[in-house]
Amino acid sequence: MTATLTRRAWTTDLEIEILNKLVDKYAPHLPKTRLHDPRPIQTQAELDNFIRFRIGGAAHDLYIVQVCAKAIDQIADPDLQLFLSRQIGDDGAHAQHTRQRVLALTGHDPIDRIGQQVQKHWDYMGSLPFRNWQGFLAFELHYELYIVAQLLLNSRTTRINDLESAKFGVETIIPDEAAHRLGVVAWWQRKYDRASPAEKADLVAQVLAADEEGQRRRNPYLKEHWQIVHQALGCELEALPVVYDAWRREVLSYLLDIPVSQLPQLVSVND
């Protein structure tokens, strides 16, 4: 495989452009923008589903904190370490906000349940995120970039939400997560752009191998998580697997500077 693309800057506008292209191709029934504001939670069952969803989100964020803390100690790259210090602070704050919001909604501190869900991420991912820098990059791609298609679709199709949680998401989480994605892309591009053509071929093979392992490890979690999100928010689920797979190919095409058509066959979320 040879690099043939000229990359545009990775931006949130480019993300929306790519997603809309994939929606046109794979799920034209889905809206390009939000059509209706979500309604508040109304029943105990809806609250229970929402709490389960939010505890999962807090665990996702705390797992990122734990992995990035290991990476700061293990990857001797001061530029990356400074970026990760922000990622740790942001995701820690996101998890803590969720913890406090669940406490306010239920009267119970969910920290033990959050910890149990964090352990599931460690069980799924194993040693991959801290095995080497390639594994850590795969972790960042799976926990920061590959989830974007789902998050954008959720923002357009969510029917139920907690208004205070939604406000924090819009004002804080969305801009923070955009900064994280841009930081991951910039770190990879600095490493990739310094490499010779022969070194780039090796890097592509190494990154794809780690990324494919990450996808195989993440598949059971993603299938369970998407059902939880659907039950909690009432958002679109049917088209998500095919859009997710296509989105992941687009991200790898961009990062590796290889046309989508020249990528090898990748592990699917349905595998």
N, C-alpha and C positions, 0 to 999 in steps of 0.2 A: 504494500500500500504506500502511496506517495502523497505528500501534502500538496493540495492544489487550490485550496480556497484562500481568498483574502478576507480576513476576519474583520468585521465591524466591531466596535466596542460593545461589550456586553452591558446592556442597560435594562431597566425595567420596561422601557418602551419596546425594546427588542423582544423581551420575554412575551409581552402581550401580542406582539406581531406574530411570533412563532406559534403561540397557542391558538390564535384565531385561525391561522392557516391549517392547523391540525383539526380544529373543530369543523372547519369547512369540509375537510376531507373525510373525517371519521365520525363526526357527530353533528351534522348540520342542524339538527333539531334544537341544539343548545343555544342559549342566548349569548350574545357578545358583551352585553352589559347587564347589570341587575335590573330586573323588571319590577320587582316588588320588595319593599322593606320587610325583613323578617318580623314576625310577631313575638311578643314575650312568651316565656314559659308559662303554661296554664295549669298543668296537672302535676301530681306527685310523680307519676310515671315519667313525664317529660323531664322533671327535675332530676330524677334518678339517672336517666339516660345522659343528661347534660353533665352531671357531676362525674359520671364514669368517663365521659369524653374529656373533661377538663383535667382530671387526674392523669389520664394518659398523656395529655399535652404537657403537663408539668414534669412527668417522668421523662418524656422526650427531651425537654430542655435540660433537666438535671443530668441526664446521661451525657449530653453534649458537654456540659461543664466538666464532668469527670474525665471524659476522653481528652478534651483539650488541655486539662491540667496535666495529664500524663505526657501529652505531646510537647508541651512547653519544656518539660524536663528532659525529654528524649531527643528532640530534633534541634540541633545546634544551628538555628537560623534566627538571629535577632529580629529581623524584619517580620518573620512569621510569628515569633513570640509576642511582639507588640500587638500584632493583629489579634492573636488568640486571647491576649489579656482583655481586649474589648469584648470578644465573643463570649468569654467566660462571664464577664460582668453583666452583659446584656441578657444572656440566657438564664443566668442565676436570678436576675430581677424578674424575668418573665415567669419562671417557676414559682418564685416567692409571691408574686401578684396572684397567680392562680391559687396557690395555697390559701392565701388570705381571703380570696373571693369565695372559695368553697367553704371555708370556715364561716364566713358571713351568711351564706345561703343555707347551711346545714346545722351550724352550731358545733361542728366537730372538726378538729384539725386532721387533715388527710395525710399527714406526713408519712405515716406508716404504709398507707396504701400507695403513695407515690414511690416510696423506697422499694416496695414489692414489684412495681411496674418497671422501675429502673433495672432491676435484676433481670427481667425478661430481655431487655435490650442487650445486656452483657451475655446472656445465654445464647441469644440469636447470633450476635456478631462475633463472639469468641475473641480470639487474639488479633483478628484482622486489623482493627484500628490502630494498634500500637506495635504491630509486628515490624513495620518499616514505614518509610515515608509514603510509599505507594499505597499501603493499606490505609494510612491516615487520610490520604487524598481520596481514596474510595469512600471512606467514612464521610468525609465532608461532602462529597458529591451526593451521596445517598441521603444524608440528613439535612442538606441545605438546598441543593439545586434540583434534584429529581422530584422533590415534593411540591415544586412550584406549580406544576400543572393542576394538581389536585387542589391546592390552596386557591388558585385563581378561579377554578370551576366552582369551588365551594362558595366563594364570595359572590358569585353570580346566581347561585341556585339555592342558597340557604333559606329555609322557611321559618325556622324557630331559632331564637338566640336569647341570651342574657344581655340586656342592653349595656350594662356596665362593662362586661367582658368584651363586648364588641367595640366599645369606645376605646378601651385600652389597646385592643388589637389594632385599630386604625391609627391611633395617635402614636403608639410606641412600638408594638411588635412589627408591624409592616415595614416602617423605615429601618429598624434595627436589622431585620432579616435581609433586607435588600443590601445593606452594608456588608453583612456577612458573606452573601453570595459574591458580591463584587470583590471582596477580599480573597476568597478562595480562587476565583478566576485569575486575579492578578498574581497571586503566589504561583499558580501553575504556569502562567504565561511567562513569568520571569525565568523559571526553570527551563521551560521548553524552548524559549527563544534563544537561550544561550547555548543550546546543544547544537552539535554538528548534524548534518543529514543522517549519518550512520547512527549517532547517538539518539536522534529523534526516533528512528525506527525501533530501537531498543526500548525507549521510553513508552512508545505507543503500545508495544507488546506487554510491557510490565503493567502499565495502567489498566489496560483491558483485562488482563488476568485478575488483578485485584478487584476491579469493578464488577466483573462477572461473579466472582466469589461473593462479593457484597450483595449482589442481587439475589443469588440463590439463598443466602442467609436471611435476607429481608422478606422474602416472599410470604412466609407464613404470617409474619407480623402485619404486613400491609393488608392482606386479605381480612384479617381480624379487625384491624384498625379502621378500614373503610366501612365495614359494617357498623362499627360503633359510631363513627361520624354520621353515617346515614340515619341511624336511629335517633341520634341526639339533635341533629340540625335539619333533617329532612331533605338533604341536598342530593343532587344527581349522583347515581352510583353506576348505572348500567354501562355507560360508555367509558367509564374511568380506566379500566385495564388497557384498552387499545390506545387511548390517548396517552396514558402513562408510558407505555412502551415506545410510542412514537416520539414523545417528548424526550425520553432518555436518549434515543438515537440522535435527536437534534442537538442535545447538549454535548454529547461525545463528538459529533461531527464538528461542532464549533471548537471545542477544546483541542482536539487532535488535528484540526485543519484538514479533515478528510470528508469528501462528500458522503452523504448518508448512504448512497447507493454502493459505495466502496467499503463500508463497514462490514465486518463479518457478521454472521447471524448471531444475535445476542440472546441471552437468557430472557425469557418473557416472565412477566409477573404471574402469568398463568401456568408456568412450568412447575 
